[in-house]
Amino acid sequence: MIKIVLAEDQRMLRGALGSLLDLEDDIEVIGQSENGEEALRIILENKPDVCLMDIEMPLMSGLEVAEELKERGSSCKIIILTTFARPGYFERAVKANVHGYLLKDGSSEELAESIRQVMKGKRQFAEELIFGSVKQENPLTEREREVLRLAAQGKTSKEISASLYLSPGTVRNYMSEIIQKLEASNRIEAIAAAEEKGWL
């Protein structure tokens, strides 16, 4: 029996998915959660074979949970279910060693089959998500991402320079480089562009 945990913040979708997967003879849903923190706790306590995880959830995203589980050496296989074909998300998912990255609009039969394939050691990635990710690589360096993340939190250049131990002039240089790379006209547009592509 394949033991599964479902992590999805939309209650109706989570309930429907749980009911459909429970109809499969070889799959048992042993836990459900509506946010990433709860999902992490359930996985660590119950040690399921697979966790089906939404990307965008409160408290911790599905990708953050996958990254944390990788760090802890968990044997739980992660399948990300998403409606977002964002290139940055796919890159992070691959780095976090997820076993599946699928679109939510597939059938429950296809999902159950993907779960079985993952249990056999195969990786299951939706073609649309792979092709979407190949088009664009993140042009920002890790330091530029740090600067932009802090800017996205509403911090001023002065606050960013204090946080990262950089001079205000260096922060301004980073910001103008970021704006140029993202073909934006100001920091607000740059933040929006990076968030939309999942690059932050």
C-alpha positions as CSV (number, residue, x, y, z in Angstrom):
1,M,0.0,0.0,0.0
2,I,1.4,3.4,-1.0
3,K,0.9,5.8,1.9
4,I,0.3,9.4,0.9
5,V,0.1,12.9,2.5
6,L,-1.8,15.7,0.7
7,A,-0.8,19.3,1.2
8,E,-3.1,21.8,-0.5
9,D,-4.5,25.0,0.9
10,Q,-7.8,24.8,-1.1
11,R,-10.0,22.6,1.1
12,M,-12.4,21.6,-1.7
13,L,-9.6,20.5,-4.0
14,R,-7.8,18.7,-1.2
15,G,-11.0,16.8,-0.2
16,A,-11.8,15.8,-3.8
17,L,-8.3,14.7,-4.4
18,G,-8.2,12.7,-1.2
19,S,-11.5,10.9,-2.0
20,L,-10.4,10.1,-5.6
21,L,-7.0,8.7,-4.6
22,D,-8.6,6.6,-1.7
23,L,-10.6,4.8,-4.4
24,E,-7.4,3.3,-5.8
25,D,-6.7,-0.2,-4.4
26,D,-3.0,0.4,-3.7
27,I,-3.1,4.0,-2.4
28,E,-4.0,5.2,1.1
29,V,-4.2,8.9,2.1
30,I,-2.9,9.0,5.7
31,G,-2.7,12.7,6.2
32,Q,-3.8,16.1,4.9
33,S,-2.7,19.6,5.5
34,E,-3.6,23.1,4.4
35,N,-0.2,24.8,4.9
36,G,3.5,24.0,4.4
37,E,4.5,23.9,8.1
38,E,1.7,21.4,9.0
39,A,2.7,19.3,5.9
40,L,6.3,19.2,7.1
41,R,5.3,18.1,10.6
42,I,2.9,15.4,9.3
43,I,5.6,14.0,6.9
44,L,8.2,13.9,9.6
45,E,5.8,12.2,12.1
46,N,4.1,9.7,9.8
47,K,6.9,9.0,7.2
48,P,4.6,8.6,4.2
49,D,5.9,7.2,0.9
50,V,4.8,10.2,-1.1
51,C,3.6,13.7,-0.5
52,L,1.5,15.5,-3.1
53,M,2.2,19.2,-2.5
54,D,0.9,22.4,-3.9
55,I,3.5,25.1,-4.5
56,E,1.8,28.2,-3.1
57,M,0.6,27.5,0.4
58,P,0.6,29.6,3.6
59,L,3.5,29.6,6.1
60,M,5.8,27.5,3.9
61,S,5.6,26.9,0.2
62,G,5.7,23.4,-1.3
63,L,9.2,24.1,-2.6
64,E,10.4,25.2,0.9
65,V,9.0,22.0,2.4
66,A,10.8,20.0,-0.4
67,E,14.1,21.8,0.3
68,E,13.8,21.2,4.1
69,L,13.0,17.5,3.6
70,K,16.0,17.1,1.2
71,E,18.2,18.8,3.9
72,R,16.9,16.4,6.5
73,G,17.5,13.4,4.3
74,S,13.8,12.3,4.3
75,S,12.9,9.3,2.2
76,C,9.4,10.8,1.4
77,K,9.1,11.3,-2.4
78,I,7.7,14.7,-3.3
79,I,5.3,15.3,-6.2
80,I,4.6,19.0,-6.8
81,L,1.1,19.8,-8.2
82,T,0.9,23.2,-9.7
83,T,-1.1,25.5,-12.0
84,F,2.0,27.7,-12.5
85,A,4.4,27.0,-15.4
86,R,7.0,29.4,-13.9
87,P,10.7,28.7,-14.9
88,G,12.2,29.6,-11.5
89,Y,9.8,27.2,-9.8
90,F,10.9,24.3,-11.9
91,E,14.6,25.0,-11.4
92,R,14.1,25.1,-7.6
93,A,12.0,21.9,-7.7
94,V,14.7,20.0,-9.6
95,K,17.4,21.3,-7.1
96,A,15.2,20.2,-4.2
97,N,15.2,16.7,-5.7
98,V,11.4,16.4,-6.2
99,H,10.2,13.2,-7.9
100,G,7.3,14.7,-9.8
101,Y,6.2,18.1,-11.1
102,L,2.8,17.9,-12.5
103,L,-0.1,20.2,-13.6
104,K,-3.3,20.2,-11.5
105,D,-5.5,19.8,-14.6
106,G,-4.6,16.1,-15.2
107,S,-7.1,13.3,-14.3
108,S,-6.9,11.4,-11.0
109,E,-6.1,8.2,-12.9
110,E,-3.1,9.9,-14.5
111,L,-2.0,11.2,-11.1
112,A,-2.4,7.7,-9.5
113,E,-0.3,6.2,-12.3
114,S,2.4,8.9,-11.8
115,I,2.5,8.1,-8.1
116,R,3.1,4.4,-9.0
117,Q,5.9,5.3,-11.4
118,V,7.5,7.5,-8.8
119,M,7.4,4.6,-6.3
120,K,9.3,2.6,-9.0
121,G,12.0,5.2,-8.9
122,K,11.0,7.1,-12.0
123,R,10.6,10.9,-12.2
124,Q,7.4,12.4,-13.6
125,F,7.5,15.9,-15.1
126,A,4.8,17.5,-17.1
127,E,6.2,18.4,-20.5
128,E,4.5,21.8,-20.5
129,L,6.4,22.7,-17.3
130,I,9.7,21.5,-18.6
131,F,9.4,23.4,-21.9
132,G,8.3,26.5,-20.1
133,S,11.4,26.4,-17.9
134,V,13.9,25.8,-20.7
135,K,13.0,29.1,-22.3
136,Q,14.4,31.3,-19.6
137,E,17.1,30.9,-17.1
138,N,17.3,33.2,-14.1
139,P,19.7,36.0,-15.1
140,L,20.2,37.3,-11.5
141,T,23.2,36.3,-9.3
142,E,22.5,35.1,-5.8
143,R,23.6,38.5,-4.4
144,E,21.2,40.3,-6.8
145,R,18.4,38.0,-5.7
146,E,19.1,38.8,-2.0
147,V,19.0,42.6,-2.8
148,L,15.7,42.2,-4.7
149,R,14.1,39.9,-2.0
150,L,14.8,42.6,0.6
151,A,13.5,45.3,-1.7
152,A,10.3,43.2,-2.2
153,Q,9.9,43.2,1.6
154,G,9.7,47.0,1.4
155,K,13.1,47.7,2.7
156,T,14.9,51.0,1.6
157,S,18.4,51.0,0.0
158,K,19.8,52.1,3.3
159,E,18.1,49.2,5.2
160,I,19.3,46.7,2.5
161,S,22.8,48.0,2.8
162,A,22.7,47.5,6.6
163,S,21.2,44.0,6.2
164,L,23.8,42.8,3.7
165,Y,26.8,44.8,5.0
166,L,27.1,46.7,1.8
167,S,27.6,50.4,1.1
168,P,24.4,52.3,-0.1
169,G,26.3,53.0,-3.4
170,T,26.9,49.3,-3.9
171,V,23.2,48.5,-3.3
172,R,22.2,51.2,-5.9
173,N,24.6,49.6,-8.4
174,Y,23.1,46.2,-7.8
175,M,19.6,47.6,-8.2
176,S,20.4,49.3,-11.5
177,E,22.0,46.1,-12.7
178,I,18.9,44.1,-11.7
179,I,16.5,46.6,-13.4
180,Q,18.6,46.4,-16.6
181,K,18.7,42.6,-16.6
182,L,15.0,42.3,-16.1
183,E,14.3,45.0,-18.6
184,A,12.2,46.9,-16.1
185,S,12.0,50.7,-15.7
186,N,12.1,50.7,-11.8
187,R,12.5,48.5,-8.8
188,I,8.7,47.9,-8.5
189,E,8.6,46.5,-12.1
190,A,11.8,44.5,-11.4
191,I,10.2,42.9,-8.3
192,A,7.0,42.1,-10.2
193,A,8.9,40.6,-13.1
194,A,11.1,38.4,-10.9
195,E,8.1,37.2,-8.8
196,E,6.1,36.4,-11.9
197,K,8.9,34.1,-13.2
198,G,9.6,32.6,-9.8
199,W,13.1,34.0,-9.7
200,L,13.0,35.5,-6.2
